[in-house]
């Protein structure tokens, strides 16, 4: 409906026409009162192509007809805007108003601004709606995943399932388990390669990541099997195999004669295995533990055989069951030799399962004997059964090591106790080296260090050579610190009671003073044998040894004894420096 035309001006003036236009506008819209002046909407000039912004119609020196035309256009645009139509309503030349802005029509007030609580509540609900929408989109994406992406995820799950087996693999490249894992991973690589990417970038990236992960596991498996320290462990084990192959013959005949050469050879092999560096790798720790377990089991079997009571076996005239027990005992001795050959891998004609069945059958035969009322025969049978149970225990060594993680000595309670003692020893050492007046701490520190040695003596070795080596090293650490305190005390007493000395004796004391300073540096040293500080300390100690060698005691027994003790001290410091720098770990 077109707006009602304005009435002509009564007196022909602009003011009269303006009043008439406003009056007719009030009647048309039914409003009670209208401001005498009206501003044009923000963002417009009031007329088509230019002009000042914000001028009132009363202040604009325009003609009456132009004012009437502009007012009509403005009223029509406001009405169209309120109805939601396009601003301007088709009025030519009208550029509209800013969407959402208050047009400033007289008598109209803007909507009240929402309070901060309401704004925060609305923002919270909008966030929840967006989160729900995001979850919904994710679920839709999961449901609508590309078949190639789904297939790659399934392959990655299968690869992930064998990752722990690869990390913990401790065998060699010719083991059955190695070939099995290699076959599984190679098959997954072929599966990944057969996935069709259809030229899509996201599928290509997913296939690339899956292939890289599988290749990484294949490379790690190969490194575990061919690691230099793993080869070193195998070489040491082969030496033990040759030693057992040459010296194990008496056990097959039920004898108990073991040469000293065999015992010394086994001890040397165990010591060398304990010094193999694992670098914290699970596979190397596992391989070293399994090898040590087998060799230590052989050593225990030999020791048990040597400790047998000479009164056994009993005479067959004592009871009819004694003959059967003696026969079983001979079979146990043969089984002992077979077990040693199995543990060391020198007998390929026997299996652990068959030997376990044989030993279980011997126990069943002993249980079937009637020895009621004969205590000595019952005790004899019990000892034979205990021997069989010990041999059965050795057959489960590898399975027990895998299930209990026994190769990880960091969690062993004996190792934890040793570490606790070493931690306290290092605290005492730091206090001594950093104290401004060390003599005040000598007595209390020495007393506490003696107590730490007592704690180390109580550590259970559990027949484990690695724990034995760890305790030995801890004892050396504590003893070295005690020697350092003793030397410092002796030097302090010598200063207090100065007297005339033999020149040779004085030269020895000078060397001891130098050794005391060097020992303090050695106690603080923390590095390896390639460090410059290690080379410097080694040269200083060598110079002190040469200085002691140059001392002429001139027949003085006291000087000879002092020089001998000084030489021994310098050699001990050198050994301790080597021990600290050999990077040994459990």
C-alpha positions in Angstrom: 0.0 0.0 0.0 1.6 3.3 -1.1 2.0 6.0 1.5 -0.5 8.8 1.7 0.6 11.9 -0.3 1.4 15.0 1.7 -1.0 18.0 1.6 0.2 21.2 -0.1 1.8 23.9 2.1 -0.5 26.5 3.5 1.8 29.5 3.4 4.4 28.2 0.9 7.2 28.1 3.3 9.5 25.2 4.1 8.7 25.3 7.8 5.0 25.1 7.1 5.5 22.1 4.6 7.6 20.3 7.2 5.0 20.7 9.9 2.3 19.4 7.6 4.4 16.4 6.5 5.1 15.4 10.1 1.4 15.8 11.1 0.3 13.6 8.3 2.9 11.0 9.2 1.7 10.9 12.7 -1.9 10.3 11.6 -0.8 7.5 9.2 1.1 5.5 11.7 -1.1 6.3 14.7 1.7 7.5 16.9 1.1 10.0 19.7 4.1 12.2 19.2 7.1 12.5 16.8 10.3 14.5 17.3 10.3 17.7 15.3 13.5 16.7 13.6 14.4 13.3 12.2 17.9 12.0 11.5 18.6 9.7 8.5 19.7 6.2 9.1 23.4 5.6 9.9 25.4 4.8 6.9 23.3 6.9 4.5 23.7 10.5 3.4 20.1 11.3 3.0 20.2 11.5 -0.8 21.5 9.3 -3.6 25.1 10.1 -4.3 26.6 12.2 -1.6 26.1 14.8 1.1 26.7 15.3 4.7 25.9 12.5 7.2 23.6 13.2 10.2 22.0 16.4 8.9 18.4 17.0 10.1 15.8 17.7 7.6 15.1 21.0 9.3 18.7 22.1 8.9 19.1 21.1 5.3 18.4 24.0 2.9 16.6 21.8 0.4 13.4 22.2 -1.6 10.1 21.0 -0.2 9.7 18.4 -3.0 13.1 16.8 -2.4 12.4 16.6 1.4 9.0 14.9 0.7 10.6 12.4 -1.7 13.4 11.5 0.7 10.9 11.1 3.6 8.7 8.7 1.6 11.7 6.6 0.6 12.9 6.4 4.2 9.5 5.4 5.6 9.2 2.7 2.9 12.7 1.3 3.6 12.0 1.2 7.3 8.8 -0.8 6.8 10.5 -3.2 4.5 13.3 -3.7 7.0 11.0 -4.5 9.8 9.2 -7.1 7.6 12.5 -8.8 6.9 12.6 -7.9 3.3 15.7 -6.6 1.5 16.6 -3.2 2.8 15.4 -0.6 0.3 12.3 -2.6 -0.7 13.1 -2.0 -4.4 13.2 1.7 -4.0 15.7 2.9 -6.6 18.7 4.7 -5.4 18.4 3.6 -1.8 21.6 1.9 -0.4 20.0 0.4 2.7 21.1 0.3 6.3 23.6 -1.8 8.2 21.9 -5.1 9.0 21.1 -5.4 12.7 21.6 -1.7 13.4 18.9 0.5 14.9 17.5 2.7 12.2 16.8 5.5 14.7 13.1 6.0 13.9 11.5 8.5 16.2 9.8 7.0 19.1 11.5 3.6 18.7 13.9 2.4 21.4 16.6 -0.3 20.9 16.2 -3.7 22.5 17.7 -3.8 26.0 21.2 -5.3 26.2 21.3 -8.7 27.7 22.9 -9.1 31.2 26.3 -10.7 31.5 24.8 -13.7 33.3 22.4 -14.3 30.4 25.2 -13.9 27.9 27.3 -16.4 29.7 24.4 -18.9 29.9 23.8 -18.5 26.2 27.5 -19.0 25.4 27.6 -22.1 27.6 24.6 -23.7 25.9 26.0 -22.8 22.4 29.3 -24.5 23.4 27.4 -27.6 24.5 25.5 -27.7 21.2 28.7 -27.3 19.2 30.4 -30.1 21.3 27.5 -32.5 20.7 27.6 -31.6 17.0 31.3 -32.3 16.9 30.8 -35.7 18.5 28.0 -36.5 16.2 30.2 -35.5 13.2 33.0 -37.8 14.5 30.7 -40.7 14.9 29.4 -40.1 11.4 32.9 -40.0 10.2 33.8 -43.2 11.9 30.7 -44.8 10.4 31.5 -43.5 7.0 35.2 -44.2 6.9 36.8 -45.2 3.7 37.3 -49.0 3.4 41.0 -48.5 2.8 41.4 -46.5 6.0 39.5 -49.2 7.9 41.7 -51.9 6.5 44.9 -50.0 7.4 43.7 -49.6 11.0 43.1 -53.4 11.2 46.6 -54.1 9.9 48.1 -51.6 12.4 46.3 -53.4 15.3 47.8 -56.7 14.2 51.3 -55.1 14.0 50.8 -53.6 17.4 50.0 -57.0 18.9 53.4 -58.4 18.1 55.4 -55.3 19.1 56.1 -56.5 22.6 57.4 -59.8 21.3 59.8 -58.0 18.9 61.1 -55.7 21.7 61.7 -58.6 24.1 63.1 -61.0 21.5 66.5 -62.3 22.9 67.4 -65.0 20.4 69.4 -65.1 17.2 68.5 -64.9 13.5 68.3 -68.7 13.1 65.7 -69.2 15.9 62.2 -70.4 15.1 60.7 -67.4 17.0 62.7 -65.0 14.9 61.5 -66.5 11.6 57.9 -66.5 12.9 58.0 -62.8 13.8 59.7 -61.9 10.6 57.1 -63.8 8.6 54.3 -62.1 10.4 55.7 -58.6 9.8 56.6 -59.3 6.2 53.0 -60.5 5.6 51.6 -57.3 7.1 53.9 -55.2 4.8 52.4 -57.0 1.7 48.9 -56.4 3.1 49.7 -52.7 3.5 51.1 -52.5 0.0 48.0 -54.1 -1.5 45.7 -51.4 0.0 44.3 -49.2 -2.9 44.7 -45.5 -2.2 42.5 -44.4 -5.2 44.9 -41.4 -5.5 43.6 -39.8 -2.3 46.2 -38.0 -0.2 44.9 -38.9 3.2 44.9 -42.7 2.4 48.4 -42.4 1.0 49.6 -40.8 4.2 47.9 -43.4 6.3 49.4 -46.3 4.3 52.9 -44.6 4.5 52.7 -44.4 8.3 51.6 -48.0 8.6 54.4 -49.2 6.4 57.0 -47.1 8.3 55.8 -48.6 11.6 56.0 -52.2 10.3 59.5 -51.5 8.8 60.7 -50.1 12.1 59.7 -53.3 14.0 61.4 -55.4 11.3 64.6 -53.4 11.7 64.4 -53.6 15.5 64.0 -57.4 15.3 67.0 -57.6 13.1 69.1 -55.4 15.4 68.1 -57.5 18.5 69.3 -60.6 16.8 72.5 -59.2 15.4 73.5 -56.8 18.2 77.3 -57.0 18.9 76.7 -57.6 22.6 74.2 -60.3 21.7 76.9 -62.0 19.6 79.4 -61.6 22.4 77.0 -63.4 24.8 76.6 -66.2 22.2 80.3 -66.6 21.9 80.8 -66.9 25.6 78.0 -69.5 25.7 79.7 -71.5 23.0 82.8 -71.6 25.1 80.8 -73.0 27.9 79.3 -75.6 25.6 82.7 -76.8 24.5 83.8 -77.0 28.1 80.8 -79.1 29.1 81.1 -81.3 26.1 84.7 -82.2 27.1 84.2 -82.5 30.9 80.7 -83.8 31.2 81.3 -87.5 30.5 81.6 -88.6 34.2 78.0 -87.5 34.8 76.6 -89.9 32.2 78.2 -92.8 34.1 76.9 -91.7 37.5 80.2 -90.5 38.7 80.9 -87.3 40.7 84.5 -86.5 39.8 84.8 -83.0 38.5 88.2 -81.5 37.8 89.3 -78.1 39.1 89.8 -77.0 35.5 86.1 -77.4 34.8 85.1 -75.4 38.0 87.5 -72.6 37.2 86.4 -72.4 33.6 82.7 -72.1 34.6 83.6 -69.4 37.1 85.5 -67.4 34.5 82.6 -67.7 32.0 80.1 -66.5 34.6 82.3 -63.5 35.5 82.7 -62.5 31.8 78.9 -62.7 31.3 78.2 -60.4 34.2 80.5 -57.8 32.6 78.6 -57.8 29.2 77.0 -54.3 28.7 73.3 -54.3 27.9 72.8 -50.6 27.6 69.4 -51.0 29.2 68.0 -53.0 26.2 65.4 -55.5 27.3 66.5 -58.0 24.6 70.1 -58.0 25.8 69.2 -58.2 29.5 66.9 -61.1 28.7 69.6 -62.9 26.7 72.3 -62.4 29.3 70.0 -63.5 32.1 69.0 -66.7 30.2 72.6 -67.6 29.5 73.7 -66.9 33.1 70.7 -68.9 34.4 71.7 -72.0 32.4 75.4 -71.9 33.3 74.6 -71.2 37.0 72.2 -74.1 37.0 75.0 -76.4 35.7 77.2 -75.1 38.4 74.6 -75.8 41.1 73.9 -79.3 39.8 77.7 -80.1 40.0 77.9 -78.7 43.5 74.9 -80.7 44.7 76.4 -83.8 43.2 79.7 -83.2 45.0 77.9 -82.7 48.4 76.3 -86.1 48.4 76.6 -88.0 51.7 79.1 -90.9 51.3 76.8 -93.3 53.2 74.4 -93.3 50.3 73.2 -95.5 48.6 72.2 -98.0 51.3 72.9 -101.7 51.2 70.3 -103.8 49.4 70.2 -106.3 52.2 68.5 -103.8 54.5 65.1 -104.0 52.8 63.7 -105.2 49.5 62.8 -101.7 48.5 66.4 -100.5 48.7 67.3 -102.2 45.4 64.6 -100.2 43.6 65.6 -96.9 45.3 69.2 -97.6 44.3 68.2 -98.2 40.7 66.2 -95.0 40.6 69.2 -93.1 42.1 71.4 -94.4 39.3 68.8 -93.2 36.8 68.7 -89.8 38.5 72.4 -89.5 38.1 72.2 -90.2 34.4 69.3 -87.8 34.1 71.5 -85.2 35.8 74.1 -85.5 33.0 71.4 -85.4 30.4 69.9 -82.3 32.0 73.3 -80.5 31.9 73.7 -81.4 28.2 70.2 -80.1 27.5 70.7 -76.8 29.4 74.0 -76.2 27.5 72.5 -77.3 24.1 75.0 -80.1 23.5 72.5 -83.0 23.3 70.1 -82.9 20.4 68.7 -86.4 20.9 66.8 -85.5 24.1 64.1 -83.0 24.9 63.0 -81.3 28.1 59.5 -82.7 27.8 60.7 -86.3 27.5 63.2 -85.8 30.4 60.4 -84.3 32.5 58.2 -87.4 31.9 61.1 -89.7 32.8 61.7 -87.9 36.1 58.0 -87.8 36.9 57.8 -91.6 36.3 60.7 -92.1 38.7 58.9 -90.2 41.4 55.8 -92.4 40.8 57.9 -95.5 41.1 59.3 -94.3 44.5 55.9 -93.4 45.8 54.7 -96.9 45.0 57.3 -98.5 47.4 56.2 -99.8 50.8 58.7 -98.6 53.4 56.5 -98.5 56.4 58.3 -98.8 59.7 61.7 -98.2 58.3 62.8 -94.6 59.0 66.3 -94.8 57.4 64.8 -96.2 54.1 62.0 -93.5 54.2 64.7 -90.8 54.6 66.7 -92.3 51.8 63.7 -92.3 49.5 62.9 -88.7 50.5 66.4 -87.5 49.5 66.2 -89.2 46.1 62.8 -87.5 45.6 64.2 -84.1 46.5 67.0 -84.6 44.0 64.4 -85.4 41.3 62.4 -82.3 42.2 65.5 -80.1 41.9 66.1 -81.4 38.4 62.5 -80.7 37.5 62.9 -77.2 38.7 65.8 -76.6 36.4 63.7 -77.6 33.4 61.3 -74.7 34.0 64.0 -72.0 34.2 63.4 -70.2 30.9 59.6 -70.2 31.2 59.8 -68.9 34.8 62.2 -66.1 33.6 59.8 -65.0 30.9 56.7 -64.9 33.2 58.3 -63.3 36.2 60.5 -60.7 34.4 63.4 -62.0 36.5 65.9 -60.7 33.9 65.0 -57.1 34.9 67.2 -56.8 38.0 66.2 -53.2 38.6 63.1 -54.5 40.4 65.0 -57.1 42.4 64.8 -56.5 46.2 68.5 -57.3 46.7 69.5 -54.8 44.0 67.1 -52.2 45.5 68.8 -52.6 48.8 72.2 -52.2 47.3 71.1 -49.0 45.5 69.8 -47.6 48.8 73.2 -48.2 50.4 75.0 -46.6 47.5 72.7 -43.6 47.6 73.5 -42.9 51.2 77.2 -43.5 50.5 77.2 -40.8 47.8 75.5 -38.4 50.2 78.3 -38.9 52.8 80.9 -38.5 50.0 79.4 -35.2 48.9 79.3 -33.9 52.4 83.0 -34.7 52.9 84.2 -33.3 49.6 82.2 -30.1 50.0 82.6 -29.4 53.8 84.7 -26.4 54.8 86.1 -28.2 57.8 86.2 -32.0 56.9 88.0 -33.2 60.0 84.8 -32.7 62.1 83.0 -35.2 59.9 85.6 -37.9 59.8 84.5 -39.9 62.9 80.8 -39.9 62.3 81.2 -40.6 58.5 83.5 -43.5 59.2 81.1 -45.0 61.7 78.1 -44.8 59.3 80.1 -46.2 56.4 81.0 -49.2 58.5 77.3 -49.7 59.1 76.7 -49.6 55.4 79.2 -52.4 54.8 77.3 -54.4 57.4 74.1 -53.9 55.4 75.8 -55.0 52.2 76.9 -58.2 54.0 73.2 -59.0 54.7 72.1 -58.7 51.1 70.9 -62.0 49.7 72.7 -63.0 46.5 70.0 -65.5 45.4 72.7 -67.5 43.6 72.7 -64.7 41.0 76.2 -63.7 39.7 74.9 -60.2 38.7 73.7 -59.5 42.2 77.0 -60.8 43.6 78.9 -58.5 41.2 76.7 -55.5 42.2 77.4 -56.2 45.9 81.1 -56.5 45.3 81.2 -53.1 43.5 79.2 -51.5 46.3 81.6 -52.8 48.9 84.5 -51.4 46.9 82.8 -48.0 46.7 82.3 -47.8 50.5 85.8 -49.2 51.3 87.4 -46.6 49.0 85.7 -43.8 50.8 86.8 -45.2 54.2 90.4 -45.4 52.9 90.2 -41.8 51.8 89.1 -40.7 55.3 91.8 -42.8 57.0 94.5 -41.2 54.8 93.2 -37.7 55.5 93.2 -38.4 59.2 96.8 -39.7 59.0 98.0 -36.6 57.2 96.3 -34.3 59.7 98.0 -36.1 62.7 101.3 -35.9 60.9 100.9 -32.1 60.7 100.1 -31.8 64.4 103.1 -34.0 65.5 105.9 -32.7 63.3 109.3 -34.3 64.0 112.5 -35.2 62.2 112.1 -38.0 59.7 114.3 -40.1 57.4 114.4 -38.5 53.9 113.0 -41.6 52.3 110.1 -41.7 54.8 109.4 -38.0 54.2 109.3 -38.6 50.4 106.8 -41.4 50.9 104.6 -39.0 53.0 104.8 -36.4 50.2 103.6 -38.9 47.7 100.8 -39.9 50.1 99.7 -36.3 50.3 99.5 -36.1 46.5 97.6 -39.4 46.4 95.1 -38.0 48.8 94.4 -35.0 46.5 94.1 -37.3 43.5 91.8 -39.7 45.3 89.4 -36.9 46.1 89.2 -36.1 42.3 88.7 -39.8 41.5 85.8 -40.0 44.0 84.2 -37.1 42.2 84.9 -38.5 38.7 81.9 -39.5 36.7 82.6 -40.4 33.1 84.1 -43.0 30.8 87.6 -44.0 29.7 87.5 -41.7 26.7 87.2 -38.5 28.8 90.2 -36.2 29.1 89.8 -36.1 32.9 90.1 -39.9 33.1 93.4 -39.7 31.0 94.7 -36.9 33.2 94.0 -38.8 36.5 95.5 -42.0 35.1 98.7 -40.1 34.2 98.9 -38.4 37.7 98.6 -41.8 39.4 101.2 -43.3 37.1 103.6 -40.4 38.0 103.0 -41.1 41.7 103.8 -44.8 41.2 107.0 -43.8 39.4 107.9 -41.4 42.2 107.4 -44.2 44.8 109.6 -46.5 42.7 112.3 -43.8 42.8 112.3 -43.7 46.6 115.4 -45.4 48.1 114.6 -46.8 51.6 118.4 -47.2 52.3 117.8 -50.3 54.3 115.1 -48.8 56.6 112.4 -51.4 57.2 109.9 -48.7 58.2 110.5 -46.9 54.9 110.1 -50.1 53.0 106.8 -50.9 54.6 105.5 -47.3 54.1 106.5 -47.4 50.4 104.8 -50.8 50.0 101.6 -49.4 51.5 101.7 -46.3 49.3 102.2 -48.4 46.2 99.3 -50.6 47.1 97.1 -47.5 47.7 98.0 -46.0 44.3 97.2 -49.3 42.6 93.8 -49.5 44.5 93.0 -46.0 43.3 93.8 -46.9 39.7 91.6 -50.0 40.0 88.8 -47.9 41.5 89.1 -45.4 38.6 88.8 -48.3 36.1 85.8 -49.7 38.0 84.0 -46.3 37.9 84.6 -45.9 34.2 83.7 -49.3 32.8 80.0 -48.4 32.5 78.8 -51.6 34.1 75.0 -52.1 34.7 72.8 -54.8 36.1 
